[in-house]
Amino acid sequence: MNSNIQIRSRQVALTPDEATPIQVVIRFDSATKVRGIHALFHGAERTEATYTVTTTDAKGKTRTETRTAVEHVDIVREEFLLFGARRKGFFSRLGDSMATWFGGGSHQLVEAGEHEFSLTLKIPDRSPTSFKGKKCEVFYRLKVSVDLPIKFDWSASKDFEVTPPKIEYHDTAPVHVVYPDESGRSFWDKTFGKDVKLNVAVDRDTLAVGEQALAMLTVESPEPLTVDRMDVSLVGRESTEAHGHRDSHIYQHSLGQIDAPSVISSQSVHEFEIVVPELEGPPTQSGEKFSIDWSIEVRLHIPWAKDPTIRVPVRILPAGRDNPTATAS
């Protein structure tokens, strides 16, 4: 009966290292036997990784199964006793329920009406931002439960948001990437690609959703280079680990094309603008078992050859540099 429990807070988001008062209001329609009222505040990063397992039975038949490993890394975990006694173990609760049938048991009678309880939430300094991706998330959840003898327990939960800190403009810097880098061209680039050099510079390495950045692309080729088009994309990679298994998911947003001639004789310079769209995935983030990294990708489409591609790493933030507080669910 979740409607009997309300979790109230004047703040819609939690701030690291600051106390947040919470009110819990429980309505009892009639006098009720209660063992205890408990609250659990749990903040954690949750990661998952999909992997395959191949087994062979006694008859030599091979079977491949797809499994998903899930792991939690706690950020904060705090229990509160709001009323009554601490929760018993399974067999103790079973015995107490039997005793209650015969008029005994360890419980208190709570009168009908609304009853208020208070507690304070606090998360550690530098706690990660809350978010939900394809294969990982960071959550902060308060669960309140009423331990009832004989009957099913009541419970309700509320998720809280933690937003990123404000990033000032002086915290950003221009970023410059070249292709090929110091390691040189890969085997496949040498075999199927053209001998081309790319330089991309972006005026800052940190951008919020909706913001605009200026960029410049330089293309150098020792011989005339035919180019069908030049695409610009925002690419995100969500990398996870769970119980030793690794996984990833790619997000991609098209940012349009760069105006360019169909044939580049030796060198060509192109200026273009970047506007960060609403993200399909989470903004830049990292934790103990996950990371979410974004980059600006420029791809030259070369007919009958491997497309040269260059990626510029950038940090992407939610909309607005002040990162306004989000509404808690």
GUKE-868565 format. One record per atom (N, C-alpha, C): x, y, z; residue in three letters. Coordinates in steps of 0.001 Angstrom, whole numbers, padded with zeros to 6 digits, always signed. Layout:
XYZAla
...
END
This chain:
+000849-001192+000000Met
+000000+000000+000000Met
+000888+001247+000000Met
+001539+001492-001119Asn
+002496+002593-001208Asn
+001859+003952-000976Asn
+000539+004070-001242Ser
-000125+005363-001099Ser
-000158+005820+000354Ser
+000115+004899+001305Asn
+000102+005263+002715Asn
+001388+005938+003159Asn
+002418+005944+002313Ile
+003724+006496+002685Ile
+004089+007628+001734Ile
+004433+008782+002282Gln
+004895+009917+001484Gln
+006283+010343+001952Gln
+007173+010548+000984Ile
+008525+011020+001276Ile
+008621+012446+000755Ile
+008834+013402+001663Arg
+008787+014813+001294Arg
+010143+015477+001508Arg
+010499+016352+000578Ser
+011743+017117+000686Ser
+011554+018458+000011Ser
+012039+019533+000647Arg
+011951+020866+000041Arg
+012948+021009-001109Arg
+014000+020206-001081Gln
+014999+020270-002131Gln
+014728+019192-003163Gln
+014890+019554-004439Val
+014647+018593-005507Val
+015925+017880-005909Val
+017066+018300-005353Ala
+018330+017654-005681Ala
+019225+017660-004450Ala
+020147+016710-004412Leu
+021108+016625-003330Leu
+022403+017308-003736Leu
+023051+017952-002785Thr
+024346+018585-002999Thr
+025375+017861-002156Thr
+026479+017409-002760Pro
+027495+016689-001987Pro
+027951+017451-000760Pro
+028091+016713+000333Asp
+028602+017210+001612Asp
+027665+018227+002275Asp
+026403+018261+001856Glu
+025411+019122+002501Glu
+024245+018276+003002Glu
+023736+018619+004190Ala
+022638+017871+004792Ala
+021308+018269+004154Ala
+020488+017275+003855Thr
+019166+017510+003271Thr
+018102+016913+004182Thr
+017250+017746+004810Pro
+016201+017215+005692Pro
+015075+016564+004886Pro
+014593+015447+005398Ile
+013527+014680+004749Ile
+012420+014428+005764Ile
+011186+014554+005312Gln
+010029+014205+006130Gln
+009358+012971+005546Gln
+009032+012033+006420Val
+008290+010841+006013Val
+006942+010890+006723Val
+005872+010860+005942Val
+004518+010898+006502Val
+003824+009580+006162Val
+003379+008881+007203Ile
+002708+007589+007011Ile
+001293+007688+007574Ile
+000348+007322+006752Arg
-001055+007370+007158Arg
-001545+005951+007445Arg
-002081+005767+008636Phe
-002671+004493+009025Phe
-004185+004667+009042Phe
-004891+003868+008266Asp
-006356+003975+008199Asp
-007019+003466+009468Asp
-006327+002609+010192Ser
-006874+002082+011445Ser
-005703+001749+012362Ser
-005982+001461+013613Ala
-004916+001068+014541Ala
-004212-000163+013989Ala
-002877-000125+013939Thr
-002106-001158+013251Thr
-000951-001624+014121Thr
-000734-002935+014138Lys
+000415-003507+014833Lys
+001655-003337+013955Lys
+002690-002719+014502Val
+003906-002413+013741Val
+005126-002875+014528Val
+005988-003661+013870Arg
+007252-004042+014508Arg
+008231-002864+014479Arg
+008331-002236+013295Gly
+009267-001139+013156Gly
+009076-000418+011835Gly
+009574+000801+011770Ile
+009556+001587+010525Ile
+011003+001908+010185Ile
+011443+001483+009013His
+012842+001579+008637His
+013009+002370+007343His
+014157+002994+007208Ala
+014502+003704+005965Ala
+015918+003305+005562Ala
+016112+003128+004272Leu
+017434+002817+003725Leu
+017745+003822+002624Leu
+018824+004562+002796Phe
+019292+005491+001766Phe
+020482+004845+001067Phe
+020314+004604-000218His
+021332+003874-000984His
+021696+004658-002236His
+022976+004988-002360Gly
+023498+005588-003587Gly
+024587+004693-004135Gly
+024538+004413-005428Ala
+025503+003467-005999Ala
+025627+003676-007496Ala
+026725+003195-008043Glu
+026847+003076-009493Glu
+026525+001625-009858Glu
+025679+001463-010854Arg
+025269+000132-011298Arg
+025780-000069-012723Arg
+026509-001145-012948Thr
+027018-001437-014286Thr
+026586-002837-014698Thr
+026477-003025-016000Glu
+026191-004353-016530Glu
+027047-004604-017770Glu
+027307-005868-018019Ala
+028096-006264-019184Ala
+027538-007574-019722Ala
+027254-007600-021008Thr
+026742-008801-021658Thr
+027907-009616-022212Thr
+027881-010912-021973Tyr
+028961-011784-022447Tyr
+028383-013139-022842Tyr
+029172-013945-023523Thr
+028723-015264-023966Thr
+029529-016353-023284Thr
+028866-017470-023017Val
+029494-018641-022410Val
+029216-019848-023292Val
+030252-020572-023656Thr
+030121-021766-024493Thr
+030401-022998-023653Thr
+029457-023947-023656Thr
+029603-025181-022887Thr
+029416-026384-023809Thr
+030013-027494-023430Thr
+029885-028740-024187Thr
+029425-029832-023238Thr
+028322-030512-023580Asp
+027799-031564-022702Asp
+028510-032891-022953Asp
+028072-033934-022244Ala
+028725-035249-022328Ala
+028631-035865-023718Ala
+027623-035464-024497Lys
+027453-036003-025848Lys
+028216-035194-026887Lys
+028948-034197-026441Gly
+029728-033392-027374Gly
+028945-032268-028034Gly
+027724-032032-027563Lys
+026921-030972-028130Lys
+027320-029628-027516Lys
+027607-028659-028365Thr
+028055-027344-027908Thr
+026885-026367-027872Thr
+026830-025614-026786Arg
+025761-024628-026634Arg
+026374-023298-026180Arg
+025915-022223-026815Thr
+026390-020877-026466Thr
+025248-020086-025845Thr
+025506-019536-024667Glu
+024507-018751-023951Glu
+024981-017312-023801Glu
+024028-016397-023879Thr
+024325-014979-023615Thr
+023866-014645-022205Thr
+024785-014084-021428Arg
+024477-013735-020047Arg
+024807-012270-019789Arg
+024231-011731-018729Thr
+024491-010340-018344Thr
+024942-010293-016903Thr
+026133-009773-016703Ala
+026653-009578-015348Ala
+026260-008192-014870Ala
+025849-008078-013615Val
+025448-006803-013011Val
+026249-006604-011730Val
+026797-005406-011554Glu
+027595-005117-010361Glu
+027216-003749-009806Glu
+027220-003642-008488His
+026957-002378-007805His
+028192-001958-007007His
+028530-000699-007088Val
+029583-000116-006257Val
+028929+000969-005410Val
+028904+000772-004101Asp
+028216+001714-003215Asp
+028934+003059-003140Asp
+028145+004121-003170Ile
+028628+005481-002915Ile
+028260+005877-001494Ile
+027032+005561-001103Val
+026561+005801+000262Val
+025503+004754+000577Val
+025513+004279+001800Arg
+024497+003320+002248Arg
+024275+003554+003740Arg
+023085+004042+004083Glu
+022796+004399+005470Glu
+021395+003929+005834Glu
+021291+003278+006990Glu
+020007+002791+007477Glu
+019515+003678+008621Glu
+018194+003883+008660Phe
+017568+004710+009703Phe
+016464+003892+010374Phe
+016413+003966+011683Leu
+015303+003380+012430Leu
+014385+004536+012844Leu
+013215+004616+012206Leu
+012294+005720+012454Leu
+011346+005430+013622Leu
+011077+004135+013843Phe
+010114+003774+014907Phe
+010281+002290+015216Phe
+010045+001932+016491Gly
+010024+000525+016875Gly
+011393-000111+016948Gly
+011446-001384+016568Ala
+012667-002183+016696Ala
+013305-002406+015324Ala
+014576-002740+015357Arg
+015289-003045+014122Arg
+014740-004331+013503Arg
+014898-004447+012194Arg
+014334-005581+011476Arg
+014989-006894+011919Arg
+014154-007898+012118Lys
+014638-009215+012513Lys
+015042-010029+011292Lys
+015729-011142+011542Gly
+016036-012075+010481Gly
+014794-012836+010050Gly
+014921-013606+008979Phe
+013755-014285+008395Phe
+013075-015200+009408Phe
+013844-016080+010060Phe
+013232-017052+010953Phe
+012693-016380+012221Phe
+013370-015330+012676Ser
+012863-014591+013839Ser
+011550-013908+013508Ser
+011457-013358+012287Arg
+010208-012703+011887Arg
+009095-013723+011744Arg
+009425-014916+011210Leu
+008414-015963+011062Leu
+007881-016396+012427Leu
+008796-016590+013362Gly
+008366-016977+014712Gly
+007564-015881+015383Gly
+007963-014626+015157Asp
+007239-013510+015750Asp
+005836-013405+015160Asp
+005702-013709+013865Ser
+004376-013670+013229Ser
+003468-014728+013823Ser
+004011-015925+014069Met
+003206-016986+014679Met
+002767-016561+016090Met
+003688-015921+016816Ala
+003339-015476+018168Ala
+002250-014412+018124Ala
+002276-013575+017084Thr
+001274-012518+016957Thr
-000124-013103+016782Thr
-000211-014257+016059Trp
-001516-014909+015872Trp
-002182-015226+017219Trp
-001340-015515+018200Phe
-001890-015934+019505Phe
-001842-014807+020532Phe
-001755-013560+020025Gly
-001839-012411+020919Gly
-000522-011949+021487Gly
+000596-012567+021068Gly
+001906-012156+021565Gly
+002675-011405+020491Gly
+003970-011700+020372Gly
+004798-011053+019358Gly
+005342-009716+019833Gly
+006444-009298+019211Ser
+007075-008014+019569Ser
+006629-006947+018596Ser
+005708-006117+018995His
+005203-005043+018146His
+004592-003961+019021His
+004289-002849+018390Gln
+003596-001762+019074Gln
+002347-001414+018271Gln
+001339-000964+018957Leu
+000098-000590+018293Leu
+000154+000892+017935Leu
+000052+001197+016637Val
+000078+002580+016161Val
-001352+003018+015870Val
-001744+004145+016435Glu
-003108+004629+016260Glu
-003347+005092+014826Glu
-004615+005116+014429Ala
-004987+005590+013090Ala
-004653+007074+012936Ala
-004371+007465+011685Gly
-004050+008857+011403Gly
-002681+008999+010762Gly
-002241+010240+010597Glu
-000946+010513+009980Glu
+000131+010633+011058Glu
+001285+010030+010781His
+002417+010074+011700His
+003635+010552+010920His
+004345+011542+011474Glu
+005494+012135+010787Glu
+006801+011705+011436Glu
+007798+011485+010567Phe
+009139+011121+011012Phe
+010146+011944+010217Phe
+011274+012249+010832Ser
+012287+013078+010175Ser
+013616+012337+010094Ser
+014352+012611+009033Leu
+015703+012090+008887Leu
+016493+013054+008018Leu
+017788+012868+007960Thr
+018661+013757+007191Thr
+019534+012932+006254Thr
+019565+013325+004983Leu
+020399+012642+003989Leu
+021653+013468+003731Leu
+022750+012770+003543Lys
+023991+013445+003210Lys
+024845+012515+002359Lys
+025327+013024+001232Ile
+026187+012220+000366Ile
+027617+012746+000453Ile
+028605+011888+000220Pro
+030005+012313+000362Pro
+030372+013424-000613Pro
+031392+014171-000245Asp
+031926+015193-001142Asp
+032412+014532-002430Asp
+032181+015219-003547Arg
+032578+014744-004875Arg
+031838+013474-005291Arg
+030640+013288-004791Ser
+029824+012167-005248Ser
+029480+012355-006716Ser
+029445+011275-007502Pro
+029191+011417-008938Pro
+027769+011866-009238Pro
+027607+012464-010406Thr
+026301+012935-010874Thr
+025381+011752-011151Thr
+024113+011900-010824Ser
+023142+010846-011123Ser
+022785+010867-012603Ser
+022607+009686-013181Phe
+022237+009564-014596Phe
+021812+008128-014862Phe
+021266+007892-016054Lys
+020927+006535-016490Lys
+021308+006380-017945Lys
+022182+005431-018236Gly
+022606+005147-019600Gly
+022058+003808-020069Gly
+022649+003276-021142Lys
+022215+001984-021661Lys
+022703+000827-020801Lys
+023934+000935-020286Lys
+024545-000170-019566Lys
+025039+000225-018178Lys
+024790+001432-017757Cys
+025212+001848-016423Cys
+024344+002994-015945Cys
+024366+003218-014655Glu
+023647+004340-014056Glu
+024254+004663-012697Glu
+024003+005872-012237Val
+024304+006274-010866Val
+022984+006733-010264Val
+022589+006148-009158Phe
+021307+006479-008542Phe
+021487+006772-007060Phe
+020539+007546-006512Tyr
+020461+007840-005082Tyr
+019004+007623-004683Tyr
+018740+006620-003867Arg
+017355+006198-003626Arg
+017110+006019-002126Arg
+015995+006583-001679Leu
+015556+006411-000290Leu
+014336+005496-000285Leu
+014422+004410+000466Lys
+013303+003475+000579Lys
+012839+003425+002025Lys
+011545+003579+002231Val
+010937+003516+003560Val
+010021+002297+003599Val
+010140+001504+004645Ser
+009294+000308+004763Ser
+008724+000201+006174Ser
+007504-000284+006260Val
+006823-000508+007531Val
+006753-002009+007751Val
+007425-002475+008801Asp
+007500-003910+009116Asp
+006253-004310+009896Asp
+005370-005082+009239Leu
+004094-005476+009836Leu
+004103-006963+010150Leu
+003739-007364+011353Pro
+003616-008791+011648Pro
+002400-009376+010934Pro
+002557-010569+010413Ile
+001513-011325+009713Ile
+001250-010760+008316Ile
+000998-009445+008192Lys
+000657-008844+006900Lys
+001899-008580+006050Lys
+001666-008290+004746Phe
+002757-007864+003881Phe
+003216-006469+004292Phe
+004519-006245+004250Asp
+005066-004934+004622Asp
+004644-003869+003622Asp
+004543-002628+004103Trp
+004343-001481+003216Trp
+005705-000901+002873Trp
+005827-000350+001681Ser
+007095+000305+001317Ser
+006854+001354+000237Ser
+007756+002319+000180Ala
+007734+003347-000849Ala
+009171+003834-001030Ala
+009489+004290-002213Ser
+010846+004774-002474Ser
+010806+006060-003285Ser
+011881+006824-003194Lys
+012004+008074-003931Lys
+013447+008212-004398Lys
+013618+008529-005688Asp
+014945+008776-006251Asp
+015276+010257-006154Asp
+016543+010560-005853Phe
+017017+011937-005767Phe
+018079+012177-006832Phe
+018120+013406-007330Glu
+019087+013791-008348Glu
+020328+014414-007704Glu
+021462+014219-008341Val
+022696+014933-008019Val
+023198+015523-009328Val
+023268+016848-009410Thr
+023628+017513-010662Thr
+025108+017873-010691Thr
+025674+018068-011893Pro
+027098+018391-011995Pro
+027401+019771-011417Pro
+028630+019981-010956Pro
+029012+021314-010468Pro
+029103+022297-011613Pro
+029028+023579-011287Lys
+029136+024625-012297Lys
+030543+024647-012894Lys
+030626+024755-014213Ile
+031907+024827-014913Ile
+032055+026224-015508Ile
+033087+026940-015114Glu
+033329+028291-015613Glu
+034097+028234-016940Glu
+034023+029317-017692Tyr
+034701+029358-018983Tyr
+036220+029239-018832Tyr
+036770+029744-017715His
+038219+029655-017574His
+038674+028217-017293His
+037718+027304-017077Asp
+038065+025901-016887Asp
+038210+025154-018211Asp
+037991+025833-019324Thr
+038090+025198-020628Thr
+039371+025639-021334Thr
+039743+024889-022384Ala
+040949+025206-023152Ala
+040767+024709-024572Ala
+041436+025330-025559Pro
+041364+024837-026931Pro
+041941+023421-027008Pro
+041498+022667-028001Val
+041988+021302-028188Val
+042328+021099-029657Val
+043420+020369-029920His
+043933+020188-031276His
+044354+018727-031439His
+043921+018102-032548Val
+044237+016698-032807Val
+044681+016550-034253Val
+045639+015662-034485Val
+046134+015409-035843Val
+045943+013942-036206Val
+045808+013708-037520Tyr
+045741+012342-038061Tyr
+046669+012252-039275Tyr
+047544+011239-039335Pro
+047763+010220-038298Pro
+048532+010787-037123Pro
+048400+010138-035951Asp
+049096+010627-034764Asp
+050522+010079-034739Asp
+051169+010155-033583Glu
+052563+009743-033475Glu
+052763+008263-033782Glu
+051738+007449-033566Ser
+051860+006011-033834Ser
+051792+005692-035321Ser
+051411+006685-036140Gly
+051347+006473-037582Gly
+050036+005856-038027Gly
+049950+005571-039301Arg
+048727+004991-039869Arg
+048676+003495-039587Arg
+047447+003001-039372Ser
+047276+001581-039108Ser
+047477+000773-040395Ser
+047561-000539-040240Phe
+047756-001421-041395Phe
+046634-001245-042413Phe
+045382-001180-041926Trp
+044245-001063-042837Trp
+044206+000299-043506Trp
+044611+001337-042776Asp
+044669+002663-043396Asp
+045714+002700-044511Asp
+046851+002062-044259Lys
+047907+002035-045281Lys
+047484+001206-046485Lys
+046775+000108-046232Thr
+046412-000818-047308Thr
+045256-000300-048145Thr
+044242+000250-047494Phe
+043016+000619-048214Phe
+042726+002122-048194Phe
+043539+002902-047509Gly
+043280+004335-047415Gly
+044249+005163-048225Gly
+043933+006426-048354Lys
+044776+007384-049056Lys
+045801+007990-048088Lys
+046909+008470-048645Asp
+047923+009143-047846Asp
+047471+010585-047620Asp
+046770+010787-046507Val
+046187+012091-046230Val
+046469+012477-044785Val
+046640+013781-044531Lys
+046850+014289-043189Lys
+045696+015216-042812Lys
+045198+015060-041591Leu
+044091+015881-041101Leu
+044510+016583-039812Leu
+044096+017832-039676Asn
+044271+018606-038446Asn
+042918+019203-038073Asn
+042479+018977-036847Val
+041227+019572-036377Val
+041503+020308-035069Val
+041073+021568-035000Ala
+041197+022373-033789Ala
+039814+022885-033394Ala
+039482+022788-032105Val
+038219+023284-031567Val
+038552+024312-030500Val
+037788+025409-030459Asp
+038175+026533-029588Asp
+038056+026245-028095Asp
+037353+025174-027681Arg
+037338+024788-026268Arg
+036984+023307-026143Arg
+037444+022720-025046Asp
+037295+021283-024852Asp
+036105+020894-023987Asp
+035344+021874-023487Thr
+034170+021609-022662Thr
+032979+022361-023226Thr
+031882+021632-023463Leu
+030683+022222-024062Leu
+029452+021714-023351Leu
+028462+022580-023193Ala
+027169+022177-022656Ala
+026194+021978-023812Ala
+025172+021186-023559Val
+024128+020969-024566Val
+023528+022312-024968Val
+023439+022555-026270Gly
+022905+023806-026790Gly
+023959+024848-027071Gly
+025197+024648-026600Glu
+026259+025618-026834Glu
+026890+025442-028213Glu
+027553+026494-028643Gln
+028186+026512-029955Gln
+029695+026649-029790Gln
+030447+025959-030649Ala
+031906+026056-030660Ala
+032373+026277-032092Ala
+033536+026886-032236Leu
+034148+027103-033543Leu
+035261+026085-033742Leu
+035371+025567-034960Ala
+036367+024555-035261Ala
+036985+024805-036635Ala
+038159+024222-036821Met
+038850+024365-038101Met
+039441+023013-038496Met
+039279+022670-039767Leu
+039815+021430-040328Leu
+040794+021761-041439Leu
+041966+021127-041393Thr
+042950+021251-042468Thr
+043189+019874-043068Thr
+043086+019787-044387Val
+043308+018532-045104Val
+044519+018701-046011Val
+045480+017784-045902Glu
+046669+017811-046751Glu
+046799+016481-047474Glu
+047076+016546-048790Ser
+047236+015341-049588Ser
+048351+015550-050607Ser
+049279+014583-050763Pro
+050372+014741-051724Pro
+049917+014660-053178Pro
+048697+014212-053396Glu
+048154+014123-054749Glu
+046686+014527-054716Glu
+046091+014896-055848Pro
+044679+015304-055856Pro
+043798+014256-055179Pro
+042935+014728-054281Leu
+042092+013840-053482Leu
+040621+014128-053770Leu
+039905+013113-054234Thr
+038471+013246-054489Thr
+037702+012967-053203Thr
+036815+013897-052839Val
+036041+013775-051600Val
+034559+013891-051921Val
+033804+012857-051581Asp
+032354+012917-051790Asp
+031694+013895-050816Asp
+032076+013821-049538Arg
+031536+014736-048523Arg
+032356+014623-047255Arg
+032186+015613-046370Met
+032839+015611-045066Met
+031747+015690-043997Met
+031628+014648-043197Asp
+030603+014591-042152Asp
+031193+014931-040793Asp
+030387+015613-039966Val
+030770+015917-038584Val
+029742+015270-037666Val
+030224+014555-036650Ser
+029331+013874-035707Ser
+029829+014064-034288Ser
+028907+013917-033344Leu
+029254+013869-031928Leu
+029096+012411-031507Leu
+030184+011796-031070Val
+030186+010361-030773Val
+030473+010152-029291Val
+029641+009347-028641Gly
+029841+009010-027231Gly
+030068+007524-027066Gly
+030930+007175-026162Arg
+031195+005763-025860Arg
+030972+005512-024375Arg
+030047+004615-024079Glu
+029743+004208-022713Glu
+030441+002875-022455Glu
+031448+002872-021605Ser
+032233+001667-021319Ser
+031939+001190-019904Ser
+031707-000126-019746Thr
+031354-000668-018437Thr
+032153-001930-018136Thr
+032220-002208-016836Glu
+032809-003461-016356Glu
+031929-003991-015236Glu
+031652-005298-015275Ala
+030848-005926-014227Ala
+031386-007327-013975Ala
+031885-007543-012778His
+032433-008838-012378His
+033452-009375-013387His
+034335-008488-013833Gly
+035411-008891-014721Gly
+035065-008894-016193Gly
+033808-008677-016555His
+033383-008638-017956His
+033274-007190-018405His
+033669-006920-019631Arg
+033645-005565-020179Arg
+032630-005470-021315Arg
+032039-004280-021439Asp
+031030-004058-022480Asp
+031061-002577-022856Asp
+030373-002229-023917Ser
+030316-000825-024330Ser
+029084-000582-025185Ser
+028734+000691-025298His
+027625+001120-026155His
+028013+002451-026784His
+027691+002622-028073Ile
+028058+003825-028810Ile
+026819+004685-029071Ile
+026947+005995-028782Tyr
+025933+006986-029138Tyr
+026498+007849-030268Tyr
+025651+008231-031220Gln
+026138+009056-032325Gln
+025072+010056-032745Gln
+025495+011329-032848His
+024615+012413-033273His
+025255+013111-034474His
+024527+013195-035566Ser
+025041+013910-036738Ser
+024995+015414-036490Ser
+026102+016100-036831Leu
+026189+017557-036677Leu
+026220+018254-038032Leu
+025975+017509-039092Gly
+025934+018113-040427Gly
+027187+017826-041243Gly
+027348+018609-042320Gln
+028473+018430-043232Gln
+029271+019727-043354Gln
+030531+019573-043738Ile
+031419+020705-043971Ile
+031435+021006-045463Ile
+031244+022277-045798Asp
+031329+022675-047208Asp
+032756+022469-047697Asp
+032908+021718-048785Ala
+034250+021409-049278Ala
+034198+021169-050779Ala
+035298+021438-051486Pro
+035352+021145-052918Pro
+035371+019637-053146Pro
+034954+019207-054316Ser
+034923+017776-054619Ser
+036324+017200-054800Ser
+037288+018069-055162Val
+038672+017617-055329Val
+039596+018566-054577Val
+040443+018001-053717Ile
+041438+018780-052983Ile
+042792+018528-053638Ile
+043416+019596-054159Ser
+044662+019429-054914Ser
+045848+019132-053992Ser
+046038+019926-052961Ser
+047167+019689-052053Ser
+046789+019995-050610Ser
+046199+021165-050372Gln
+045804+021549-049018Gln
+044493+022312-049062Gln
+043657+022068-048053Ser
+042364+022741-047978Ser
+042055+023043-046518Ser
+041592+024259-046243Val
+041278+024688-044880Val
+039784+025003-044799Val
+039145+024501-043749His
+037696+024654-043613His
+037354+025066-042188His
+036611+026146-042052Glu
+036088+026554-040754Glu
+034626+026133-040655Glu
+034231+025660-039474Phe
+032841+025233-039298Phe
+032430+025423-037850Phe
+031114+025410-037616Glu
+030556+025587-036283Glu
+029969+024278-035781Glu
+030006+024111-034477Ile
+029452+022924-033828Ile
+028422+023381-032803Ile
+027241+022816-032863Val
+026211+023061-031851Val
+025855+021718-031223Val
+026029+021617-029922Val
+025781+020350-029234Val
+024275+020113-029119Val
+023758+019012-029690Pro
+022317+018736-029626Pro
+021925+018099-028292Pro
+020627+017908-028101Glu
+020162+017128-026950Glu
+020724+015721-027076Glu
+021329+015241-026007Leu
+022031+013973-026077Leu
+021079+012789-025948Leu
+021367+011751-026734Glu
+020657+010487-026558Glu
+021164+009780-025305Glu
+022460+009912-025044Gly
+023062+009273-023879Gly
+023404+010282-022806Gly
+024036+009823-021713Pro
+024420+010708-020608Pro
+025574+011618-021007Pro
+025766+012730-020304Pro
+026932+013586-020535Pro
+028205+012912-020027Pro
+029326+013581-020197Thr
+030605+013027-019769Thr
+030565+012676-018284Thr
+031042+011479-017960Gln
+030963+010986-016584Gln
+031914+009807-016449Gln
+032383+009571-015236Ser
+033216+008388-015006Ser
+033068+007952-013560Ser
+033300+006661-013325Gly
+033219+006103-011991Gly
+034208+004975-011851Gly
+034012+004158-010833Glu
+034950+003066-010581Glu
+034848+001981-011633Glu
+033621+001735-012145Lys
+033405+000633-013089Lys
+032831+001096-014425Lys
+032840+002386-014706Phe
+032279+002862-015970Phe
+032933+004175-016376Phe
+032773+004515-017642Ser
+033156+005837-018145Ser
+032292+006161-019345Ser
+031968+007450-019507Ile
+031221+007937-020665Ile
+032039+009060-021273Ile
+032551+008828-022465Asp
+033455+009760-023133Asp
+032860+010193-024467Asp
+033008+011500-024756Trp
+032470+012073-025982Trp
+033598+012652-026836Trp
+033379+012663-028132Ser
+034350+013259-029050Ser
+033632+013790-030283Ser
+034246+014780-030916Ile
+033759+015309-032190Ile
+034486+014555-033295Ile
+033724+013940-034155Glu
+034306+013119-035218Glu
+034135+013790-036573Glu
+035223+013869-037330Val
+035187+014353-038714Val
+035586+013194-039617Val
+034726+012875-040567Arg
+034979+011754-041481Arg
+034943+012239-042927Arg
+035995+011950-043671Leu
+036049+012254-045100Leu
+035627+011015-045881Leu
+034610+011159-046714His
+034143+010033-047520His
+034899+010045-048849His
+035801+009072-048993Ile
+036650+008961-050173Ile
+036168+007787-051013Ile
+035824+007990-052281Pro
+035350+006867-053107Pro
+036438+005809-053294Pro
+036029+004555-053143Trp
+036898+003402-053379Trp
+038130+003394-052468Trp
+037981+003909-051257Ala
+039093+003896-050304Ala
+038525+003952-048886Ala
+039346+003568-047921Lys
+038934+003645-046517Lys
+038844+005111-046108Lys
+037734+005471-045453Asp
+037500+006867-045087Asp
+038423+007291-043948Asp
+039240+008308-044128Pro
+040035+008819-043002Pro
+039116+009490-041984Pro
+039333+009185-040716Thr
+038476+009677-039641Thr
+039336+010198-038501Thr
+038935+011335-037933Ile
+039667+011926-036822Ile
+038663+012282-035733Ile
+039050+012045-034479Arg
+038161+012331-033349Arg
+038853+013263-032367Arg
+038115+014282-031947Val
+038626+015271-030994Val
+037900+015062-029662Val
+038591+014649-028597Pro
+037914+014421-027308Pro
+037426+015736-026696Pro
+036176+015748-026245Val
+035594+016913-025584Val
+034774+016433-024392Val
+034575+017351-023447Arg
+033708+017064-022300Arg
+032357+017704-022551Arg
+031287+016908-022431Ile
+029931+017391-022682Ile
+029173+017462-021357Ile
+028547+018627-021106Leu
+027773+018850-019891Leu
+026291+018987-020234Leu
+025411+018840-019245Pro
+023985+019095-019485Pro
+023756+020541-019901Pro
+022566+020847-020349Ala
+022244+022185-020851Ala
+022487+023243-019789Ala
+023156+024363-020191Gly
+023385+025488-019306Gly
+024617+025308-018450Gly
+025488+026316-018424Arg
+026706+026194-017625Arg
+026412+026243-016133Arg
+025247+026794-015771Asp
+024893+026813-014355Asp
+024311+025481-013913Asp
+024028+024597-014910Asn
+023485+023285-014624Asn
+022315+023350-013641Asn
+021185+023971-014046Pro
+020077+024136-013112Pro
+019589+022823-012551Pro
+019091+022884-011333Thr
+018669+021680-010634Thr
+017532+020991-011366Thr
+017633+019677-011473Ala
+016585+018893-012121Ala
+015547+018478-011094Ala
+014365+018142-011564Thr
+013299+017731-010678Thr
+013470+016282-010281Thr
+013386+016007-008999Ala
+013535+014638-008524Ala
+012316+013829-008878Ala
+012526+012548-009151Ser
+011414+011685-009480Ser
+010773+011158-008213Ser
END
